[in-house]
Amino acid sequence: MHEYSIALSIMKRVMEECEFHGFKKVNALRLRVGEMTMLEPEQLKFALRSLAQDTIAEKMKILIEIVPLRVKCIEGHETPLKEMQPSLGSQMEIPCPVCGKPTKMSPLQECVIREMDAE
């Protein structure tokens, strides 16, 4: 379960920010997680809640936005992969649904703290 190690890094950053700004309570935490990180949102929330026990973040609300795998063409059009038609056979290039030009994957293999509500 790599969610725990990610949660540990997130909580460390949250506590550093709280200490730096003098916050006494964390109300909410909003995360943006790329689909290709393979993080399970409920396990990540569980790990965060476990780590937040007996801290100023103990009662924080955790919101996780999953960012889908996208494809982007050379013209700059981006489309979620889920919305594209399945490719034929072993076709390696997926044409852009807007202009038909070749596309590349934009996996967003990241987990980012988007917002923290604290006081």
ABEGO torsion letter per residue (X at the ends): XAAAAAAAAAAAAAAAAAAAAGBABBABBBBBBBAAAGBBAAAAAAAAAAAABGBAAAABBBBBBBBBBBBBBAAGBBBBAAABBBBBEABABBBBAAAGBBBBBBAGBBBBBABBBBX
